[in-house]
């Protein structure tokens, strides 16, 4: 989540990318905003339309299709709940049932087409909603909810039934929630709570219950969207809508799957523009991509790694559990923006403070050492033998009298401090009661964040239930881990959004001159030879070695003289993925005799292995540098994805790679390198020179352009190794594999 997603190219790097056709777009510092109808170079939308869901959540009129008042029937309880909900939101209720004249005293229509007015929302209490869709369209119903199950969640037959429902809904113009959803959207939300609210999206209603119950802890909820199977309305629609709602301070999501990756990113982009945090549990971290990819790149990134990277690109805060979802979304919804990144840990126990400080530091939080003047001030109230540098240990007794509040105020007054965290590992009345009151009162008089970890396993103490939970200014947690994670997310979110530039605003709209050259080289359904793959790279301005493709030993000798000794020789063919393993590469050749012998060995080995060649490459021998891999694969959800990692043999051993979903800019390309465990290799190790990181970033951006323009035509690209030379000397693609769709 750290950093912007679209940086500004340095002058030289921008010039080089423009030369490849990457034309910078004019406009404001944040780029030219994408508008409805805008498409990128691959024909995909750059704009997230926001469905007008006001009439879904607050309809003026509601039809209950299949309404019942017969006691003991499931539809009766649902009808009763819907009538009560409609009364709360001020909606008129119209029961619909073919054999009833009235339900709960309300006149009942035989069909939605017989209703006395056009309704905003129809709730379908029927086993099969498909036959009703045409009636809803005829009656011009805006929204419908289908509770029925037995669709995609049940297997192939159910998926086919859901596809029929989806197609009918698309034709009708009705917006449908479900199927396989529930009544969560029609819960009784408390209206006595104030402040920014959490809007909740869940694909499983049960998983949202803990967050809904947070209202009992004083946390306001404004909406709940139980999206179910998402035949029509999906999580992305609700994210985009909630991001525009002024009362929403954070969006909390429980996602079992994403219907469409592009729609999700566009919605997340809208939330990032609006600076509304999105916190998500996305199940499936252990899922592995079911790939049989020929390239290293395809084997480096599983499906969940792509989801994780895509969320990080757009500032979606991914958490692992419902307890983290509760605590993180509550903090982000209610806390003011930070005035500083520094975190101070304040406790009555040196051991507790040290433990918490270790956890906070390991999580990447900044714990500044308080100034000598500030420490001297604190020592006027805290014994001199106790540490007050950070963490601050008060020894216990000062919290029980007038000194406690002065200590807290002094810490909060330090300009390096943006967050004060006070872990209270257990209640110790009356001192803990006074400490809680002092923290709450101090929080009311500061623009800085005050967090408390209440460690009692009981949780019934008045200091917790009344004092801490009664404050809208103190963020209260029950575990160290959740507090650290929430504070990290809070600081990261505000850093991210403060400099956020939407990559969609500056995504290319028209093909570059490179695109036409590249199209001529593509061979649908085939893998390109190394020689053809390098021609594709060259078309996009990616440097490759001097080389010639030859078909005789004599031609190989002539080519070696022209390329310049020493040379590398490789077999070249359309079905060669990993030549080294087959003995089809010869390096360091320095004479004509070695070249002739190498040609014979390569062609003999190819015949023995049954490999058809289009020739032998005679290549320039490139100086040593750091070997990297840069590639493209096609993800089922997000489309083309770009991967960068350590190359050569390290790609097999370490699998050290980072992935992004185009479009993205220079800052994200550099952030990818920062995620690599082997990042230090680029800076030079054991006396080696630092390598040309700018050139590496340039290659990543050019590969991204290729991925965007070729889109579905490019199944896989694998540049391995990309030799990154010492600073100022560039990067050279020594080998490349391209698979066309």
TAGISUL-V838346 format. One record per run of one state. SS is the DSSP state (helix for helix, strand for strand, loop for the rest). FROM is the first residue (numbers start at 1). TO is the last residue. Records with the same first field share a line. If there is no record, write none. Layout:
SS: FROM-TO + FROM-TO
//
This chain:
loop: 1-10 + 20-27 + 29-30 + 32-38 + 40-44 + 46-53 + 58-60 + 66-73 + 90-91 + 97-101 + 104-105 + 110-111 + 115-120 + 125-129 + 139-142 + 147-151 + 155-155 + 173-174 + 179-183 + 187-196 + 203-204 + 218-220 + 227-234 + 244-247 + 256-260 + 275-276 + 283-295 + 301-302 + 314-316 + 320-321 + 335-341 + 348-349 + 363-365 + 367-371 + 379-391 + 394-396 + 401-402 + 413-416 + 425-430 + 445-448 + 455-461 + 469-473 + 478-479 + 499-512 + 522-526 + 528-529 + 540-543 + 545-546 + 551-552 + 564-566 + 573-579 + 583-584 + 590-591 + 610-614 + 621-625 + 636-638 + 647-649 + 654-656 + 662-665 + 675-678 + 684-690 + 692-692 + 725-725 + 727-730 + 734-735 + 741-741
helix: 11-19 + 54-57 + 74-89 + 112-114 + 130-138 + 152-154 + 156-172 + 184-186 + 205-217 + 235-243 + 261-274 + 296-300 + 303-313 + 322-334 + 350-362 + 372-378 + 397-400 + 403-412 + 431-444 + 462-468 + 480-498 + 513-521 + 530-539 + 553-563 + 580-582 + 592-609 + 650-653 + 666-674 + 679-683 + 693-713
strand: 28-28 + 31-31 + 39-39 + 45-45 + 61-65 + 92-96 + 102-103 + 106-109 + 121-124 + 143-146 + 175-178 + 197-202 + 221-226 + 248-255 + 277-282 + 317-319 + 342-347 + 366-366 + 392-393 + 417-424 + 449-454 + 474-477 + 527-527 + 544-544 + 547-550 + 567-572 + 585-589 + 615-620 + 626-635 + 639-646 + 657-661 + 691-691 + 714-724 + 726-726 + 731-733 + 736-740
//
